[in-house]
Amino acid sequence: MLDDSLFDDPARLADTDSAGLLRLAALAGAQVRSCAETAAEIGLDDLAEDRPRAVVLLTRPGIGPGVAGLLAALTGPRCPVPLVISEELPSWVGALDAVFAHTDDVGDVPLAESVATACRRGASVVLAVPDEGPVAAAGAGRAKVLPPRVPVPPALSFAYVFAAGLCTLRSLGLLDFDSDELAEQLDREAERAHPGHESLSNPAKSLALRLADHTPLLWGLEPVSTAVAVHGAYALGAHAGVPSHVADYRQAVAQRGLHRAASSVGSEADIFADPEDNTAAALRVFLVNAHYDNQGEVHERAAARDLPGADVVTPGDTVRADPVLRAAVLVVRFDLAAVYLGLAAGMLNGPGWPALAMH
């Protein structure tokens, strides 16, 4: 059972959060800073003299697939080179290509084999992995390794992996970002979500309350927002045990049965909603919108007319209209909301809860 009174009782919240997950989730800004510092130390900007023929993002189970999807969405269809997401090294990768890889498992032998092959073929390789284990060993002396410097559970390592990917794409001339500004914005989001702030003024607690006791339909209004929604579903599953449906909004509309069911559901603001209606209690649409350009607002207005009971999740007006910044802020908000929800539901503590492995 969800104990939502926990949200506005900082003392009880601190006692319940025996693993310090809220504090660890608030370290996203520190993860970005440390990764940027490591990138500078190892000379990541010297990764490739020329633009690569293609970039391959190697993903393994965990945080990586969501990060890769967001990086691909941010580069967009105008990216001057193909950007491929794959679990294994494609057979065509060679000396003209660049490879970025991450894994939560330091003993990931299949990834180590892919890394060894990529290095042997002369590809430019960047690894967001600890500097020990078979994956790092496979790239020893040939790959650029960006080990994590801020110890957090793997499920809270988005900012580190995302920053490593951004640094890699920046070094290849494919995407630009300001690491200091990104870290500062994530620090601000963590401050807004501090356990001492009441739910009404705390965006993470507010989102957790809106998600509570529902099956969320996380529908992104454009590719970057949909990628954020993918991570949101991962976070809710990892920390709160909440299953979610994720889709691009246009794809969600094409799922006519689900869309029809969703359109009949009211939001928390619907004073006429029947509290005994199990359907209303089960589903809730969350329109995820990074809100970084005017087109996103147009899509939001159209979707809101279509689904007047939908809940809109945006970064707010305090974050500059930059897709990298606004997407990252929303991701961290989902992380913090999922941890709050997991704590209130008793999913992240108590007998039988496994210890969370740290990087």
Legacy VTK file of the C-alpha trace (Angstrom):
# vtk DataFile Version 3.0
C-alpha trace
ASCII
DATASET POLYDATA
POINTS 359 float
0.000 0.000 0.000
1.206 3.484 -0.858
1.912 5.696 2.145
1.759 9.130 0.517
1.908 10.857 3.917
5.597 9.923 3.858
6.308 12.546 1.191
5.763 15.500 3.513
7.391 14.015 6.600
11.159 14.559 6.067
12.134 12.735 9.256
10.207 9.585 8.377
11.386 9.856 4.795
15.011 9.911 5.937
14.448 6.892 8.186
12.728 4.980 5.380
15.438 5.819 2.856
18.041 3.767 4.698
20.147 3.317 1.534
20.243 7.075 0.894
18.760 6.693 -2.587
17.316 10.208 -2.664
20.743 11.637 -1.921
22.310 9.427 -4.586
19.643 10.392 -7.126
20.486 14.040 -6.440
24.094 13.516 -7.591
23.290 13.779 -11.306
25.054 17.125 -11.604
28.142 15.721 -9.893
28.123 12.772 -12.307
28.160 15.152 -15.284
31.016 17.242 -13.848
33.179 14.253 -13.035
32.617 12.719 -16.465
33.502 15.983 -18.230
36.670 16.244 -16.137
37.663 12.681 -17.008
37.000 13.351 -20.705
39.361 16.318 -20.564
42.016 14.322 -18.694
42.112 11.470 -21.212
42.048 13.804 -24.229
38.692 12.699 -25.589
38.633 15.681 -27.959
41.457 13.980 -29.852
39.263 10.949 -30.517
39.166 11.325 -34.286
40.817 13.715 -36.723
38.014 13.367 -39.267
34.287 12.868 -38.983
33.566 9.116 -38.744
31.808 7.136 -41.443
29.280 5.945 -38.838
28.775 5.917 -35.070
27.699 2.748 -33.266
26.173 2.906 -29.787
26.620 -0.510 -28.193
23.981 -1.082 -25.516
23.524 -3.755 -22.904
20.636 -4.299 -20.452
20.202 -1.505 -17.918
20.461 2.232 -18.298
22.265 2.090 -21.647
19.419 1.515 -24.137
17.503 4.541 -22.844
20.585 6.748 -23.014
21.356 5.562 -26.541
17.805 6.297 -27.650
18.014 9.820 -26.244
21.400 10.478 -27.877
19.991 9.296 -31.210
16.925 11.516 -30.815
19.085 14.526 -29.982
21.288 14.087 -33.049
18.126 13.636 -35.078
17.555 12.836 -38.744
19.883 15.668 -39.785
22.906 13.931 -38.271
25.547 13.956 -41.048
26.556 10.336 -40.400
24.544 7.189 -39.641
24.062 6.557 -35.920
23.364 2.904 -35.174
22.139 1.403 -31.890
23.039 -2.263 -31.472
23.651 -4.873 -28.765
26.505 -6.412 -30.721
29.166 -4.970 -32.969
27.929 -4.865 -36.588
30.073 -6.881 -38.986
30.855 -3.836 -41.149
32.508 -1.718 -38.419
36.059 -0.752 -39.328
38.754 1.879 -39.009
36.534 4.699 -40.333
33.881 4.225 -37.641
33.428 5.249 -34.001
31.994 3.067 -31.246
30.558 4.123 -27.860
29.767 1.387 -25.355
28.381 1.134 -21.828
27.418 -1.726 -19.556
26.242 -2.058 -15.959
27.990 -5.438 -15.755
31.772 -5.232 -15.346
31.951 -8.916 -16.292
30.078 -8.481 -19.589
31.994 -10.954 -21.785
29.915 -10.465 -24.982
30.530 -6.711 -24.858
34.214 -7.300 -24.167
34.378 -9.397 -27.344
32.699 -6.622 -29.359
35.097 -4.029 -27.943
38.132 -6.198 -28.710
36.943 -6.659 -32.287
36.265 -2.947 -32.776
39.714 -2.041 -31.461
41.392 -4.711 -33.588
39.721 -3.294 -36.677
40.987 0.192 -35.839
37.700 1.852 -34.918
37.675 4.799 -32.497
36.264 3.350 -29.280
34.960 5.104 -26.136
33.927 3.080 -23.083
31.712 4.309 -20.256
32.649 1.461 -17.926
34.664 0.941 -14.730
38.399 0.765 -15.408
38.515 -2.860 -14.290
36.985 -6.023 -15.693
37.013 -7.667 -19.126
35.366 -4.794 -21.032
37.977 -2.229 -19.986
40.719 -4.837 -20.477
39.475 -5.497 -24.023
40.062 -1.855 -24.874
43.281 -1.413 -22.897
45.726 0.866 -24.689
43.382 1.354 -27.640
40.054 2.647 -26.298
39.262 5.855 -24.433
37.847 4.787 -21.050
35.585 7.098 -19.013
35.135 5.285 -15.692
32.458 6.495 -13.254
33.878 8.640 -10.433
30.668 9.246 -8.455
29.488 5.947 -6.892
25.754 5.433 -7.427
23.584 2.363 -8.094
23.551 1.457 -11.808
19.876 2.420 -12.113
20.768 5.988 -11.047
23.732 6.379 -13.390
21.890 8.049 -16.259
23.717 11.361 -15.921
27.150 9.710 -16.062
26.380 7.571 -19.115
24.550 10.437 -20.843
27.449 12.835 -20.230
29.919 10.251 -21.559
27.836 9.842 -24.703
27.476 13.602 -25.136
31.221 14.111 -24.726
31.846 11.427 -27.341
29.442 12.944 -29.874
30.859 16.405 -29.213
34.391 15.165 -29.835
33.188 13.778 -33.180
31.581 17.099 -34.122
28.048 15.673 -34.126
26.427 17.332 -31.107
27.299 20.271 -28.889
26.527 20.871 -25.235
27.828 22.813 -22.244
28.746 20.379 -19.467
28.878 23.100 -16.799
25.401 24.361 -17.661
24.034 20.821 -17.804
25.472 20.007 -14.363
24.105 23.259 -12.947
20.597 22.573 -14.258
20.620 19.069 -12.790
21.783 20.475 -9.449
18.856 22.903 -9.532
16.410 20.126 -10.291
17.784 18.124 -7.362
17.386 21.151 -5.103
13.775 21.639 -6.228
13.182 17.965 -5.409
14.818 18.098 -1.956
12.993 15.915 0.603
12.466 18.968 2.800
10.325 20.709 0.176
6.579 20.093 0.336
4.826 18.199 -2.417
3.130 21.290 -3.829
6.486 22.919 -4.574
8.504 19.752 -5.210
8.258 18.634 -8.864
9.465 15.075 -8.166
7.069 14.511 -5.264
4.240 16.045 -7.295
4.958 13.733 -10.217
5.165 10.743 -7.870
1.738 11.556 -6.440
0.253 11.877 -9.913
1.768 8.525 -10.900
0.687 6.758 -7.708
-1.878 3.971 -7.954
-2.096 4.207 -11.729
-0.786 2.437 -14.768
0.920 5.324 -16.535
0.789 5.722 -20.300
3.926 7.724 -21.035
3.401 9.238 -24.479
6.105 11.460 -25.932
5.091 14.322 -28.190
8.234 14.189 -30.352
11.338 11.953 -30.556
13.363 13.552 -27.738
10.364 13.510 -25.406
9.575 9.906 -26.332
13.163 8.951 -25.467
12.702 10.634 -22.083
9.495 8.638 -21.611
11.420 5.418 -22.315
13.783 6.234 -19.465
10.842 7.230 -17.265
9.350 3.772 -17.734
12.696 2.195 -16.897
13.005 4.267 -13.719
9.471 3.433 -12.574
10.097 -0.258 -13.121
13.520 -0.199 -11.471
12.627 1.762 -8.339
8.862 1.570 -7.857
7.815 -1.688 -9.507
5.362 0.245 -11.680
4.657 -1.080 -15.210
4.264 1.573 -17.896
3.268 1.853 -21.520
5.565 4.003 -23.663
4.901 5.291 -27.151
5.318 8.204 -29.493
2.000 10.037 -29.362
1.182 9.344 -33.008
1.827 5.649 -32.456
-0.383 5.763 -29.360
-3.211 7.256 -31.430
-2.831 4.376 -33.884
-3.441 1.926 -31.015
-7.119 2.738 -31.185
-8.372 0.537 -28.374
-5.871 1.852 -25.851
-6.290 5.416 -27.058
-10.071 5.158 -26.705
-9.708 3.813 -23.153
-7.267 6.586 -22.300
-9.488 9.317 -23.683
-12.274 8.306 -21.285
-10.082 8.687 -18.200
-10.002 11.901 -16.183
-7.008 13.473 -14.439
-6.654 14.327 -10.748
-8.303 17.639 -11.602
-11.477 15.848 -12.748
-13.817 16.480 -9.819
-16.508 14.352 -11.437
-14.360 11.216 -11.643
-15.871 8.187 -9.907
-13.405 7.020 -7.229
-14.923 3.517 -7.419
-14.328 3.257 -11.166
-11.515 0.724 -11.533
-10.835 1.779 -15.123
-10.285 5.385 -14.070
-7.991 4.231 -11.293
-5.962 2.050 -13.624
-4.929 4.258 -16.530
-3.529 7.746 -16.762
-1.967 9.427 -19.759
1.186 11.462 -19.197
2.077 13.593 -22.204
5.851 13.973 -21.959
7.056 17.169 -23.615
10.612 18.487 -23.368
9.242 21.854 -24.602
12.377 23.071 -26.315
10.777 24.548 -29.438
7.478 25.948 -30.667
6.614 22.729 -32.480
6.420 20.888 -29.176
3.847 23.367 -27.897
1.761 22.907 -31.036
1.818 19.138 -30.558
0.903 19.537 -26.891
-2.127 21.706 -27.608
-3.392 19.236 -30.195
-2.881 16.266 -27.873
-4.522 18.078 -24.948
-7.601 18.735 -27.078
-7.664 15.055 -27.960
-7.085 13.919 -24.363
-8.441 16.621 -22.025
-7.811 14.435 -18.980
-4.135 13.891 -19.738
-1.363 14.977 -17.393
1.398 17.032 -19.065
4.997 16.547 -17.880
7.376 19.359 -18.873
10.616 20.777 -17.414
8.987 24.114 -16.553
10.019 27.642 -17.446
13.217 27.817 -15.402
15.270 25.722 -17.856
16.619 27.301 -21.039
15.037 26.129 -24.299
17.781 23.650 -25.150
16.876 20.026 -25.915
19.849 18.529 -24.041
19.162 20.525 -20.886
15.411 20.073 -20.865
15.517 16.356 -21.648
18.089 15.711 -18.916
16.069 17.649 -16.330
12.983 15.570 -17.116
14.966 12.335 -16.869
16.287 13.252 -13.428
12.776 14.249 -12.349
11.511 10.804 -13.339
14.390 9.200 -11.422
13.619 11.146 -8.253
9.859 10.635 -8.596
10.380 6.887 -9.030
12.546 6.729 -5.901
9.965 8.700 -3.899
7.242 6.387 -5.176
9.279 3.281 -4.395
9.948 4.463 -0.855
6.285 5.298 -0.221
5.197 1.924 -1.606
7.757 0.013 0.452
9.531 -1.222 -2.671
12.991 0.112 -1.764
13.327 -1.056 1.807
12.361 -3.765 4.205
13.130 -7.488 4.441
14.050 -9.153 1.199
15.045 -5.993 -0.652
18.335 -6.731 -2.405
21.311 -4.492 -1.860
21.824 -2.158 -4.821
25.208 -2.672 -6.413
27.280 0.464 -6.787
29.532 1.349 -9.690
LINES 1 360
359 0 1 2 3 4 5 6 7 8 9 10 11 12 13 14 15 16 17 18 19 20 21 22 23 24 25 26 27 28 29 30 31 32 33 34 35 36 37 38 39 40 41 42 43 44 45 46 47 48 49 50 51 52 53 54 55 56 57 58 59 60 61 62 63 64 65 66 67 68 69 70 71 72 73 74 75 76 77 78 79 80 81 82 83 84 85 86 87 88 89 90 91 92 93 94 95 96 97 98 99 100 101 102 103 104 105 106 107 108 109 110 111 112 113 114 115 116 117 118 119 120 121 122 123 124 125 126 127 128 129 130 131 132 133 134 135 136 137 138 139 140 141 142 143 144 145 146 147 148 149 150 151 152 153 154 155 156 157 158 159 160 161 162 163 164 165 166 167 168 169 170 171 172 173 174 175 176 177 178 179 180 181 182 183 184 185 186 187 188 189 190 191 192 193 194 195 196 197 198 199 200 201 202 203 204 205 206 207 208 209 210 211 212 213 214 215 216 217 218 219 220 221 222 223 224 225 226 227 228 229 230 231 232 233 234 235 236 237 238 239 240 241 242 243 244 245 246 247 248 249 250 251 252 253 254 255 256 257 258 259 260 261 262 263 264 265 266 267 268 269 270 271 272 273 274 275 276 277 278 279 280 281 282 283 284 285 286 287 288 289 290 291 292 293 294 295 296 297 298 299 300 301 302 303 304 305 306 307 308 309 310 311 312 313 314 315 316 317 318 319 320 321 322 323 324 325 326 327 328 329 330 331 332 333 334 335 336 337 338 339 340 341 342 343 344 345 346 347 348 349 350 351 352 353 354 355 356 357 358
